C-alpha cells in the first residue's frame, strides 16, 4: 500500500499532503505510547510488589506508558524464557528486570537490546561482576541497584563488634538461596569478614528462599542443637521475621542478640524502633520502581540517562538502618510490608 501511495504522489503534486499522511503516521499516530514489562523475581514477594507499585505510580504520572508485570517465581530458567518470549512477541518497548540469576540472564538481555528493546535492571547489577554498578551489557539503559557486597560487609562488621569478648560467638546466617549469585556474594562477604575473628562461629546457614515460614523451619532446626545464639543475620526482613518466631518458640531472648535483617521493610522498621532488632540494610523498592520507569521515559524521549543509579543514595537513610538513624527520621515507616 505504501508503494502505491508513493507512486500516486509522483503523478500528482496536488496529492502530496494526502500521500504524506498515507506513507507516514501523523504526530498523533506516532509511537508516543510505550509499553514496559516488569519482570519480577517473584511477583508474590512483598519487596517485588513494592517495586511494582513504584512502577505503576510513575507510569500513571507520566500518562503515556502502559506497564505489565510478569512473575519469575524465583526461577532463573523461567525468567530467562520470559525475556526471550517478550523479544519474540514484539509487543513491548522496554523491560525492567529484577534478576533471579544476575549472571546467566545477561545473554537474554543482549538479545532484547539487539531487538531494540530498552532494558533497565534493578535491585542487583547484571553481569559477571556483581560488585560494580557500571554497565556490563552494551546498550543497557540503566542499572537502579546497589552493590550487594557493601551492605553485607557493613552488617558483618556490626556483628564483629557485637561479638567482641564473646568466645564462641554463635551466629546464624540466613540467605535466600546460595545458588543466587548475589546471595552467594553476600554470603562470601560475611565469611570473609568473619575469618579474621576466630571467636565467631557460624552455627547454621539457613536457605529461607525469602519466605518467613521456610526460614522459621530452618532456624528451628539450628536452635535445637544450639541454645546459645549471639547474632542472626538475614538477607531479607521477611526471613528475619520467621527466624524471630523460631528463636522465641525455643525460649531464646532475641533482645540479647545482634539481629540484622535486609530491606528496611515496615515490619523491620517497627522491630528496630521497638528494640527487638538491631538493624536492617536499607532498600527503597517503591522509589526504585519509579526511578526505573523514569529512566526509560527519558530514554524514549531521547534524553540523556545516567546509566548508574545507586539505590543506596535515593532514599533518606544510610545503608545500615539502626534505631539511632530512625530517631533522626521519625516519619519513615519503610516502603514495603514484607
N, C-alpha and C positions, 0 to 999 in steps of 0.2 A: 504493500500500500504506500509506503514511504517513497519507493522508486517512481510509482505512477504520479504521486503528488509532485515530486521534483520535476518530472517531465512536463506536467501541466504548467509549472512555474516558468519553464524555459519558453513555452509557447506564448504566454501572455503576461505582460508586466502588470496588468490590472489584477492578476491573481496572487501577487506577491504576498500581500497581507494574509490571505486565506491559506496559502501554501506554507508560510512560516508557522501558522497555527497548527497545520496538519503534520508537519515534519518534526517540530519540537514542542515540548509541553510549555504551556503558558506559565507565568510566575506562580499562579495559584495551583498549578498542577505539578510544579517542580517538587523534587524529593526533599520537602521541608518537614516531613513527618518521619520519625525514626522509631525503630523497634529494637529494644535491648533485651537480651536473655540473661537472667541472673542464674548462674549455675551454683547453687548452694552445695556445700559439702554434705549437708543433710537439712532439708527444709523443716524437719520436725524438731530440730535443735533450737533452743532458745536464743543462742547467740546468732545463729543464721537468720532466725526470724527477725531479730533486731536490725541486722544489715538490710534485710528485705524491706522493713518498714522505712528505713532511710532511703532506699532506692525508690520506693513508691512515692514518698513525700517529695523528693526533689523532682521526680518526673512529673508529678501533678503540678508542682510550682512552675515548671518550665512550659508545660502545656503541649508541646509538640513531640513528646516521647511516650511511647507505649512500652510497658515492661511485662515480662512473664518470668515466673520462677520455675526452675527445674530441680528436682530432688536427687541429689547424688548419693543418698543413702549410706554415706561414709564408705562408699565403694569406688575405688580408684578406676577399675575397669569400666564400670557403668558411666562414670563421669567422662572418661576418655571417649566412650561411644557417643555420649551426648554431644560433645563438641563436633565429632565427625558428622552426626546426624544434622546438626544445625548448619554446618557448611553445605551439606548436600541439599538441604531444604531451600536455601537461598531466601529465607523469609526474614532474616534478622540482619540489622546493620552493625550490631555490636554485641559483645559478650562481656559480662562481668563474672569473673571466676573466683570462687573461694575453693582452692585446690584441696583434694584429698591426697593426691600424690604430686607434690610440688616439683618433682624432678621428671617423673615419667610422662606427665601431661604436656611437657614443653613441645614435643613434636606435633601434637594435635593442634596446639595454638599456632604453631608456624603455618600449618595448613590453613587455618582460619584467616590469619593475617594475609597469607598469599591469595586467598579468595576475596580479599577486600573487606573483610570484617574487622572492625576495630576491637581491640581487646584491652581491658583493664583487669588486673589481678588484685585481689585484696586478702588481707589477714597475713599471708606469707608471700615472700617473693617466689617466683617460678624460675627454675633453672638449677644447674648443678651446684651453684654456690648459694647456700641458704643464709649466709651471714652478710649478704650485701643487698641493698635495695636498687642498685644500679641495674638498668635493663640488661637481661641476658638473652633476650629474644629480639632479633631485628624487627623493628616496626611496632613493637609493643607501645600502646598509647601511654599507659601509666601503671605504676605499682603503688597501691594505697595500703601500706603494711608497715610492720616494724621488724627489726632484726630479732628473731626469736631467741638468739643467744643472750641478748642484753638483759631481758627480764629474768632469764634463767640464772644468769650469774648474780644479778642483784639479790634475788631471793636466796640463792645458795650462800652468798656472803652473810646474809642475815641469820641463817641457820648456824653458820660457823660461830658468829658472835654469841648466839644463844647457848651454844654447846661448850663455850669456854668453862673450864673447871668441872665438866661432866665427863666421866670416863667409865664405861662407854656412854656415848650419847646416841640413843637409838632413834633412827629416822625411818619413817615410811614415805616412800616416793610413789606418787600416783600419776601415771601417764595416760594419754588416751589409748594409743597403741604404739608400741615401739617400731612397728613396721612403717609408720608415717615418718617420712624424712624429717619433718620439722619437730615432731615429738622426740625422735631419736637424737636430734641435735641438742635439744634442751636437756634431755636425759644425760647425754655425754658431757654436757657443760656442768651439770650437777656433780657428776663423778670426778671431773677434772678438778673442780674446786675442793671436793672432799678428800682427794687423795693426799693432800698435804696436811691433813688433820686426822691422824690415826685414831683419835678418840671417837670419831664419828663412824657409826656403824649403820649401814642401810639394812635394816632387818626385814624389809619386804618391799618389793616393787610390784605394784598393782596396775594392771591394764583395765582402766574403768570405762574406756570407749565413750567418754564424755556422757556417761549415764549414771545418775546417783544410785540406782538400785544395783547395777553391776559393781560399782565401786564399794558400796556397803558390804556386799557379799565378799569381795576380795579382801577388804580390810578386816572383816570379821575373822577370816582365816589367819591373817597375820597376827592379830592380837590374842588369838587362842594360845599361841606359843610364846608371846612376848607381852608381859603385863606391864612393862616399863617402856613407855613411848615418850620421847622428849620433843619430837618435832614431826610434823606432817607437811608434805609439800604436794600440791595438786596443780596440774596444768589448766584446770578449769574449776570455777566456783561450784558448778553443779556436781562435780565429783567430790569436792571437799564437803559439800552438804551431806552426801552419802557416807563419807568417811566419818564425819562428826557423829552421825547416828550410830555407827558401828562402835566407836570408842565409848560413847555414852552407854550403849547396851552392855558393854563389857565392864562397866563400872569405873572407867578411867576418867580423870579430871582434865578436860580439854583446855581449861583456862591456864594450866601449868605448862602446856606445850607451846612451842612456836608453831603457829598454824598459818600457812600462806597458800592462798588459792590463786586463781587466774581469771581475769576478765572484768573485774570491777562490776559484778552484777548487783542487782538490787539486794539480793539476799546477802551477798558478800559484804556490801557496804553496811548493811544493818548489823551483821555479826561483828564487824570491826568496831562500829560505833558503840556497841553494847559490851565490848570487851571479851568476846568469846574467841574471835580470830585475831591474829596479829596483823595480817596484811593480805593484799591481793595485788596481782600485776594488772596495771591499768590497760583497759581497752575501751573504745568508744564506738561500738558497732553501728549504731544508727548514724552517727556522724560519718563513719567510714562509707556507708552506703550512699550518703548524699554526695560526698566527695567523688565517689566513683562515677555517678551519673553526671555530675558537673564537668568532670574531666572529659567525658565522652561528648557532652553537649558542646563544649568548647572546641573539641576536635572536629565535630560535624560542621561547626561554623567557621572552620579554618583558622581558629585562634591558636596561639602557642600554648602548649600544655606542658607543665612540669612533669617529666617522666617519673620523678620520685616524690611521693607524698608520704612523709614519715608519720604514721598514725600515732606515734608517741608524742607528737607535737601539735595535734589538732584538738586536744581536749584540755580541760582546766587543771588536770592533776599530773604529777610526775609518774614515772614508770612503776615505782613501788608506792602503793597507796596504804598509808598507815592511819591510825587514829589521829595522830598529830596533824597530818595533811588534811584529813576530813574536818577537823576542827577549824581549819582555815577556810573551808568551803562547806558551810553548814547546810546549804541547799542542794548539794549534789546527792543524788539517790542511785545513780547507775543507769545505764541505757538499755539494760536487758534484764528479764525476770529470772532466767536460767531455765 
